[in-house]
Amino acid sequence: MLRRLSTLVVGIVAYSSIGCGSGTTEAKAFCSVDKRERLELFRSYPIEKRYELFVNADNEPSCNDDSLAAGSYLIDDIVAKDSDIDFLYRKLEESTDEIVQQDIIWALYKNQNRLIGKTDIAKLAIEKSAAMKGTLLDRIIGSTIAVDHARKWAYEIESAANSNKQDKS
C-alpha cells in the first residue's frame, strides 16, 4: 500500500513538472488578448498557427477560464476549410504524443461534416486511438477517460466517413 502511494505521489509530481503551466511564448502572447478578440484573432490565422495555438494554449494558464480549457473554445474554429482537414491528417500521422493525437482526433470529430468519404482519416484515427495507453498519471490512477473518448471519437469519424460515402453514391 505504501509503495503504491509513493508511486502515485512520484507520478503526480512528475506529471505536474512536465509542461503543466508552461505554454509557449506565442501562446502567452495570444492569451494576453481579451477572449472575444482572441477568437477573432484565432480565426484570422492560417491553419499552421491555429494548430500550434490549439495544441499549446491549454498549457498556458492565462488561456484557461474557470470552467473551460483553451482548446474547448478554440475547437470550433480550428478547421476553416476542407484543406485544413488534410493538414490535421498529416499532423496526426506525424504525432507520437498521445495528448496531441487526442486533440487532433477531437478536432476531426467536431468536423465530421467535412470527412465525406475520407476513410483514410478514419482508419488513421482508429489506429492511433487503439494504440493509446494514456498518460503516466492516467495509468497510475487507473483512468481511461481520455483514451476512451479518443476511441469513441475515432469510431464516430469512421461512421461519418462511411455513411457519407454511401450517401454520395
N, C-alpha and C positions, 0 to 999 in steps of 0.2 A: 504494500500500500504506500509506504513512504517513498519507495523507488518510483512508483508511478506518479506520485505527486511532484517529486523533484523533476521528473521528466517533463511534466506539464509546465512547471514554472520555467524551466530552461527553454521549452518551446515557445512560451509566450514572450519571454524576453528576447529570444532570437527573432521571432516574428515581428515584434514591435520595433526592432532595430534595423530591419531590412525594408527601407523605403517608406515606412509609415510616416506620414507628415513631411515627406521630402519631395515636393513637387519640383518640376523643372523650373528654370528661370523664366521660360516662356509662359508656363502655366501660372506662375506667381504674377507676372505682369497682366495676363489675361484676367485672372481672378480679382485683380485690384480694381477692375472696371465695374460699375454698377451692374447688377444682374440683368436688368432689362436691356441695357446697352450691350452687355456681354453676349446675349443671344443673337442680336443683330450683327455684331462683330463676327461671331462664330459662323453665321450663315454666309458672310461675305468671303470667308477664306476658301482656298482651294482644298480639295479632299485631303491632300497630304497633311496640311496644317490642322484641319478639323480632326483628322485621325489622331495625330500626336497629342492634341489637347484632350480629346476624348479618353485616350488611354492613360494620360498623365494627370489630368485635373483632379481625379479622386484622391491622389496623394498630396494634393495641396490643400491644407486645412481652410484657407480663406475661400476656397471654391465651394465648400460644402455648407449647405444650410443646416438648420437644426434638424430638419426632417428628411432632406434629400442629399445624396451624394451627387457630385457634379455630373457624373455620367447619366444619372437619372433624368436630368433636364436637358442634356445635350443629345441624348439618343435619338430623338425625333428629327434632329437636323443634321445628323452625320451623313446621310445619303441625300444628295440634292438631285442627282440624275443617275440614269442607268449605268453609266461608265464608272460611277463610284462603287457599284457592286463588284465590278471586276477588280478594282483596287483592293477592296476588302478581302476578296477571294485570295489575291496574291499575298496579302498580309497574313491571312490565316494559314496559307500554305507555308510561309516562311517562319511563323512564330513557333517557338518552343516553350513560351511562357503560358502556363495554363490560365492565369488570370486574364491575360491579353486575349487568349483564344476564347475564353468565356465572353468577354466584352464583344469580340467580333461576331461570334455566333448570336449573341443577343441583338446586335445591330442588324444582322441579316434577318433574324426572326421578326424584328419590328418592321422590316421592309419586304415581307413575303410577296406583296403585290408586284414587286419588281423581279421576282425569281421565276417567271413563267418559263417552264421547260429547262431550267438550269439545274439539271440533275447532278452535274459535276460538283456544283457548290454544295448541294445537299449531301452528296457522298462524302465530300471532304469534311463537312461539319460533323457528320456521324462518326467518321474515322477519328477525328480529333477528340470529340467528346467521349468516345468509347475508351480512349487511351488515358483519359484524365484520372488522376488519383486524389486530387485535392491538395490544398496547401499543407504544410507540415502541421500547422495548428489544427486544421480540419481533421487530419488523420489522428492526431493525439487525442482530441476530444470526441472523435468518432462521428463527426458531422459530414454528411454527404449532400447538403442542401445545394451548394453552388454547382457541384458536378451534376446532380440530379436535374437542376434547372437547365444546364447546358445540353444535357442529353435530350430532355423533353423538347427544348427549342430546336435542336437538330432534327428530330423526327417530325416536328411541325413544319420545318423548312422542306423536308423531303416530301411530306404530304402535299404541301402547297405546290411545289415544283411539279410533282406528278399529276395532281388533279388539274392544274392549269394547262399542262402539256396535253392532256386528254381533251380538255375543253376547246383547245385551239384546233384540233383535228376535225 
